[in-house]
Amino acid sequence: MLTYYLFFLLLLLLSCLDYLAIRGKDLIEIKSKALKSVFFVILFFVGFRYKLASDWKSYELMLNQIEPFSEVLFSYCPNFEGLNIEIGFKLYLSLLKQLGLNLEFLTFSVSCFNLISFYYFLKWLNLKRIFTYIFVYLSIVMIVEFDIMRQSLALYIFLYAIPYIGISLKRYLLIIIIASCFHITAILLLPLYFMKKMPISKSSFLAIGFLYIVTLFIPLPLSKVLEAISFFSGSLSFERFSYFIDLYTKPTGITVTACFNLLLLLMAFIMNYRIKEYSATYQLLYKFYLLYILVYIIFGGVKMATDRIVYYFYFAFAFVFVSSIDLNYSHKNKYLLMFICLMYPFLRLNSIFSNEAAKIGLTPYRTFFYIPISDEEIYNRWDKMQLEAEE
């Protein structure tokens, strides 16, 4: 567990570069070199991880069972056909099997692609507080992505599509279709192309903030809506989904995440005139943040659905969070927000490791180069983690 805290402590120290008094070419050169260096550190920490969290076992099983790419091309392959995942990821697993590559290479290659995509996304954004952004964003998604390899690929493919929003519909559609070949939920991102032209106003922050507060205590009656659709359409699928919603819906109440969101919405409402001075790109990220809140409003009581969808908008949450520092003219408020931004990642870590199942699956930290426990112990810990999660 200490390894994770040391990793984020390193990111915290790098975040100090965002607040140095020096300006000009010297700082730009320092930050450019530091940015490249920190991505190699992240790649080592994430890409060379060895059987951490939960999903690695299912991917190991898929790799062991799937037929090689040459057989998939020229003959019927029952394991390939029976694998209930998206075609893009199936083909990639089959290609790895053909080349004799293992789970470790799968983990590294996916991590490498994701980080390259994230790096170019950051270069495109050209953020003032880039290291603070990396620090906050990774604290939200890094450990989560250990268990959602396919969806992480879809997200980082989607990042390539964002510069084309409102510019090239064909390119945007093509990239989203490719992303959906790795996780079908990426299809939900298709309508986002039209968001660039939508206005951003104080009333939108106020209305969404009000709905968000209400649904923290009274979740939307999704099951009733689905039952009505089922009744009029005659489809049993909606009725089954309604049962699922009823089974997992619970009021979320006031949480740490909810408090942060309410604070950010309040600041955006008060400082809306400053947001309108931002570039079209930065305003687009604020619009994505409003979508992030809407997901909580609609699905907030259904954690399983919420977690899957909001994952696509965490990059916008991190941007709004970090950019809030510069929304204020008051030095006292700036220092307070800087402190909150820099402490938030450690609150996230504490939250993750307070879950016993997560702690079992993530510790001790291990890489291909250093595995402090035997494979037998890793498998035993995986079984123990499943039992803990069921409780």
Secondary structure, 3 states (H helix, E strand, C coil): CHHHHHHHHHHHHHHHHHHCCCCCHHHHHHHHHHHHHHHHHHHHHHHCECCCCCCHHHHHHHHHHCCCHHHHHHCCCHHHHHCCCCHHHHHHHHHHHHHCCCHHHHHHHHHHHHHHHHHHHHHHHCCCCHHHHHHHHHHHHHHHHCCCHHHHHHHHHHHHHHHHCCCCHHHHHHHHHHHHCCCHHHHHHHHHHHHHHCCCCHHHHHHHHHHHHHHHHCCCCHHHHHHHHHHHHCCHHHHHHHHHHHHHECCCCCCHHHHHHHHHHHHHHHCHHHHCCCCHHHHHHHHHHHHHHHHHHHHCCEHHHHHHHHHHHHHHHHHHHHHHHHHCCCHHHHHHHHHHHHHHHHHHHHHHHCCHHHHHHHCCCCECCCCCCCHHHHHHHHHHHHHHHHC
